[in-house]
Amino acid sequence: MHPLVAGVLARELRATARACRLVDDAVPGHRELLKGLFPHTGRAWIVGVTGNPGAGKSTLTDRLVAHLRKQGRRVAVVAIDPTSPYSGGAILGDRIRMQRHFADPDVFIRSLATRGALGGLSRSARDVVRVFDAWGADVVLIETVGVGQDELEVTRAAHSTLVVMAPGMGDDVQASKAGILECADVFAVNKADREGADATVRDLEVMIALGGETVSAGAHSRSHAAGALDVAGASVRHAKGVWVPPIQRCVATKDEGTAELLAHLERHRAWLEGTEAGRARRAERAHEELRATLRDALVEEAVARLGSAIDEAARAVSERAIDPYSACEALVARFRAG
């Protein structure tokens, strides 16, 4: 067994911090650490917090941590920050907004750099979450980079996904787009004391209604006249076991609406655990995680075994001696031949 496993299971902060660093840096032996921790995982509830930059994700995450601690829950936060494409550095500044929790031994905040990974998460985010699960976290909050519409990786890493919106950020257009809004389990309209909050809520209601199984034309026209859309069919869809994302107004800086938001997330957790559709989603999540792990392992093995052949193929492509598709086929054939 990896020597750090016992320290993590004993909830030693220093050992857990070292385990997170080894996993994030992918140092030799980190997989043995994860293998040793895996039997002690599976208890934590993982909540993804995503949304556009400036929506207030960090402040809202800080408030959620405070409410979870009032309930006596042990909490871990994985805050993802973007890496500079030029210097390779990252500020890792999201945790600055959560510094009041640093003295709490039952709150662990870890910042991770994306290191070039796309989709809002770092390469190591899932594995760091697993370390926190073994550490004994009841809830793990993953705060994503906030890159916008293509930030969907969090839905594959989290049980429940909270999408944070804010007025005045072009959401009337974004609500019509495929992408991040369609992955939400719960919506938070933050900064709801600002002008335009009603319009943001209304746009989200329209999007949810259009994505529903049944929306009556009569309800749609009546709501237009009233200036707000009654999400027709929502109760029917709930009765059929289909989750309908709720919308919660909140003002994170004033801690308004946070308790209600957490209650919505709790209901989603109950749906995941108590319905067939929810259990199927959890199984799909495990399937996706295994596929991602397998893909990473295969790429790593292929790069290690092919070695300089990749550089030679790249040089041939750059000199236009061969097309990239044929080069890839040749590399795959060489990898298969062993």
CORDABEL-V337688 format. One record per residue. N is the residue number from 1. RES is the residue in one letter. SS is DSSP state (H for helix, E for strand, - for the rest). PHI is phi as a letter, one per 30 degrees, with the letter a starting at -180 (NA if undefined). D_CENTER is the distance of its C-alpha to the mean C-alpha in Angstrom with 1 decimal. Layout:
<<N;RES;SS;PHI;D_CENTER> <N;RES;SS;PHI;D_CENTER>>
This chain:
<<1;M;-;NA;29.8> <2;H;-;d;28.0> <3;P;H;d;29.5> <4;L;H;d;26.3> <5;V;H;e;25.3> <6;A;H;d;27.9> <7;G;H;d;26.8> <8;V;H;d;23.2> <9;L;H;d;24.5> <10;A;-;d;27.0> <11;R;-;i;24.2> <12;E;-;d;25.8> <13;L;H;d;23.7> <14;R;H;d;25.4> <15;A;H;d;24.9> <16;T;H;d;21.2> <17;A;H;d;20.8> <18;R;H;d;22.8> <19;A;H;d;20.8> <20;C;H;d;17.6> <21;R;H;d;19.6> <22;L;H;d;21.2> <23;V;H;d;18.0> <24;D;H;d;16.6> <25;D;H;d;20.0> <26;A;-;h;20.4> <27;V;-;d;23.9> <28;P;-;e;26.4> <29;G;-;j;26.0> <30;H;H;d;22.3> <31;R;H;d;22.0> <32;E;H;d;24.9> <33;L;H;d;23.0> <34;L;H;d;20.0> <35;K;H;d;22.6> <36;G;H;d;24.3> <37;L;H;d;21.4> <38;F;H;e;20.1> <39;P;-;d;22.9> <40;H;-;c;21.8> <41;T;-;c;18.2> <42;G;-;j;16.9> <43;R;-;c;17.6> <44;A;-;d;14.5> <45;W;E;c;12.4> <46;I;E;c;8.7> <47;V;E;c;7.2> <48;G;E;c;3.9> <49;V;E;c;6.1> <50;T;E;b;6.5> <51;G;E;k;10.0> <52;N;-;d;13.0> <53;P;-;e;14.6> <54;G;-;i;17.0> <55;A;-;d;15.5> <56;G;-;j;15.5> <57;K;H;d;12.0> <58;S;H;d;13.4> <59;T;H;d;16.5> <60;L;H;d;14.8> <61;T;H;d;12.7> <62;D;H;e;16.1> <63;R;H;d;17.7> <64;L;H;d;15.5> <65;V;H;e;16.2> <66;A;H;d;19.9> <67;H;H;d;20.0> <68;L;H;d;18.5> <69;R;H;d;21.0> <70;K;H;d;23.8> <71;Q;-;d;23.1> <72;G;-;i;23.6> <73;R;-;c;20.2> <74;R;-;d;19.2> <75;V;E;b;15.8> <76;A;E;b;13.7> <77;V;E;b;11.4> <78;V;E;c;9.5> <79;A;E;c;10.0> <80;I;E;c;9.5> <81;D;E;c;12.7> <82;P;-;d;14.3> <83;T;-;c;17.2> <84;S;-;d;20.5> <85;P;-;d;21.8> <86;Y;-;c;25.3> <87;S;-;c;25.4> <88;G;-;i;22.4> <89;G;-;c;21.7> <90;A;-;b;19.0> <91;I;-;d;19.7> <92;L;-;h;16.9> <93;G;-;c;17.9> <94;D;H;e;15.0> <95;R;H;d;16.5> <96;I;H;e;19.8> <97;R;H;d;18.9> <98;M;H;c;18.3> <99;Q;H;d;21.5> <100;R;H;d;23.3> <101;H;H;c;21.4> <102;F;-;d;22.4> <103;A;-;d;25.6> <104;D;-;d;24.0> <105;P;-;d;24.1> <106;D;-;c;21.7> <107;V;E;b;18.8> <108;F;E;b;17.3> <109;I;E;c;15.4> <110;R;E;b;14.5> <111;S;E;c;13.8> <112;L;E;b;13.0> <113;A;E;d;14.2> <114;T;-;d;12.8> <115;R;-;h;16.3> <116;G;-;j;16.4> <117;A;-;d;13.2> <118;L;-;c;12.0> <119;G;-;i;9.0> <120;G;-;j;7.3> <121;L;-;c;6.8> <122;S;-;d;10.1> <123;R;-;e;12.1> <124;S;-;c;12.4> <125;A;H;e;9.0> <126;R;H;d;9.3> <127;D;H;d;12.9> <128;V;H;d;12.7> <129;V;H;e;10.7> <130;R;H;d;13.7> <131;V;H;d;16.1> <132;F;H;d;15.1> <133;D;H;d;15.4> <134;A;H;d;18.9> <135;W;H;d;19.6> <136;G;-;j;19.7> <137;A;-;d;16.7> <138;D;-;d;16.8> <139;V;E;b;13.4> <140;V;E;c;10.5> <141;L;E;c;8.4> <142;I;E;c;5.5> <143;E;E;c;6.6> <144;T;-;d;5.9> <145;V;-;d;9.3> <146;G;-;j;10.2> <147;V;-;c;12.0> <148;G;-;j;12.4> <149;Q;-;d;13.1> <150;D;-;c;11.8> <151;E;-;d;8.2> <152;L;-;c;7.2> <153;E;H;e;6.0> <154;V;H;d;2.4> <155;T;H;d;5.3> <156;R;H;d;7.1> <157;A;H;c;5.7> <158;A;-;c;5.5> <159;H;-;d;8.9> <160;S;E;b;8.6> <161;T;E;c;6.6> <162;L;E;c;8.6> <163;V;E;c;9.6> <164;V;E;c;12.1> <165;M;E;c;15.2> <166;A;E;b;18.5> <167;P;-;d;22.0> <168;G;-;i;23.8> <169;M;-;c;21.0> <170;G;-;i;22.2> <171;D;H;d;20.2> <172;D;H;d;23.3> <173;V;H;d;22.8> <174;Q;H;d;19.0> <175;A;-;d;19.4> <176;S;-;c;21.5> <177;K;-;c;19.3> <178;A;-;d;17.2> <179;G;-;k;13.6> <180;I;H;d;10.7> <181;L;H;d;12.9> <182;E;H;d;13.6> <183;C;H;c;10.2> <184;A;-;d;10.4> <185;D;-;c;11.6> <186;V;E;b;12.9> <187;F;E;c;13.9> <188;A;E;c;15.0> <189;V;E;c;17.8> <190;N;E;d;18.1> <191;K;-;h;21.4> <192;A;-;d;23.2> <193;D;-;d;26.5> <194;R;-;c;26.6> <195;E;-;d;28.6> <196;G;-;j;26.7> <197;A;H;d;24.4> <198;D;H;d;26.5> <199;A;H;d;26.1> <200;T;H;d;22.3> <201;V;H;d;22.3> <202;R;H;d;24.9> <203;D;H;d;23.1> <204;L;H;d;20.1> <205;E;H;d;22.6> <206;V;H;d;24.2> <207;M;H;d;21.1> <208;I;H;d;20.4> <209;A;H;d;24.1> <210;L;H;d;24.4> <211;G;-;d;21.7> <212;G;-;d;23.5> <213;E;-;d;26.1> <214;T;-;b;29.0> <215;V;-;b;29.7> <216;S;-;d;33.4> <217;A;H;d;35.1> <218;G;H;d;37.1> <219;A;H;d;34.1> <220;H;H;d;32.7> <221;S;H;d;36.1> <222;R;H;d;36.6> <223;S;H;d;33.3> <224;H;H;d;34.2> <225;A;H;d;37.4> <226;A;H;d;35.8> <227;G;-;i;33.3> <228;A;-;a;30.2> <229;L;-;c;28.9> <230;D;-;d;29.3> <231;V;-;d;26.5> <232;A;-;d;29.0> <233;G;-;i;28.3> <234;A;H;d;25.4> <235;S;H;d;27.4> <236;V;H;d;28.6> <237;R;H;d;25.2> <238;H;H;d;24.2> <239;A;H;d;27.4> <240;K;-;d;26.7> <241;G;-;i;23.5> <242;V;-;c;21.2> <243;W;-;d;18.4> <244;V;-;c;19.0> <245;P;-;d;16.3> <246;P;E;d;18.1> <247;I;E;c;18.4> <248;Q;E;b;19.0> <249;R;E;d;20.8> <250;C;-;a;20.3> <251;V;E;b;21.6> <252;A;H;d;19.5> <253;T;H;d;22.3> <254;K;H;c;24.7> <255;D;-;h;22.5> <256;E;E;c;23.4> <257;G;-;i;21.5> <258;T;H;d;19.0> <259;A;H;d;20.8> <260;E;H;d;20.8> <261;L;H;d;17.1> <262;L;H;d;16.5> <263;A;H;d;19.1> <264;H;H;d;17.3> <265;L;H;d;14.2> <266;E;H;d;16.8> <267;R;H;d;18.5> <268;H;H;d;15.5> <269;R;H;d;15.3> <270;A;H;d;19.1> <271;W;H;d;18.7> <272;L;H;d;16.5> <273;E;H;d;19.2> <274;G;H;c;22.2> <275;T;-;b;22.2> <276;E;H;d;22.8> <277;A;H;d;20.2> <278;G;H;d;17.6> <279;R;H;d;18.8> <280;A;H;d;18.8> <281;R;H;d;15.2> <282;R;H;d;14.5> <283;A;H;d;17.0> <284;E;H;d;15.5> <285;R;H;d;12.2> <286;A;H;d;14.5> <287;H;H;d;16.4> <288;E;H;d;13.6> <289;E;H;d;12.8> <290;L;H;d;16.5> <291;R;H;d;17.0> <292;A;H;d;14.6> <293;T;H;d;16.4> <294;L;H;d;19.6> <295;R;H;d;19.1> <296;D;H;d;18.5> <297;A;H;d;21.5> <298;L;H;d;23.7> <299;V;H;d;23.1> <300;E;H;d;23.8> <301;E;H;d;26.9> <302;A;H;d;28.1> <303;V;H;d;28.0> <304;A;H;d;29.8> <305;R;H;d;32.4> <306;L;H;d;33.1> <307;G;-;h;33.4> <308;S;H;d;35.8> <309;A;H;d;36.0> <310;I;H;d;32.8> <311;D;H;d;34.4> <312;E;H;d;37.5> <313;A;H;d;35.9> <314;A;H;d;34.0> <315;R;H;d;37.4> <316;A;H;d;39.1> <317;V;H;d;36.6> <318;S;H;d;37.0> <319;E;-;d;40.7> <320;R;-;i;40.4> <321;A;-;d;42.3> <322;I;-;a;39.7> <323;D;-;d;36.9> <324;P;H;d;33.3> <325;Y;H;d;33.1> <326;S;H;d;36.2> <327;A;H;d;35.1> <328;C;H;d;31.9> <329;E;H;d;34.0> <330;A;H;d;36.4> <331;L;H;d;33.7> <332;V;H;d;32.2> <333;A;H;d;35.8> <334;R;H;d;36.5> <335;F;H;d;33.4> <336;R;H;d;34.5> <337;A;H;d;38.0> <338;G;-;i;36.9>>
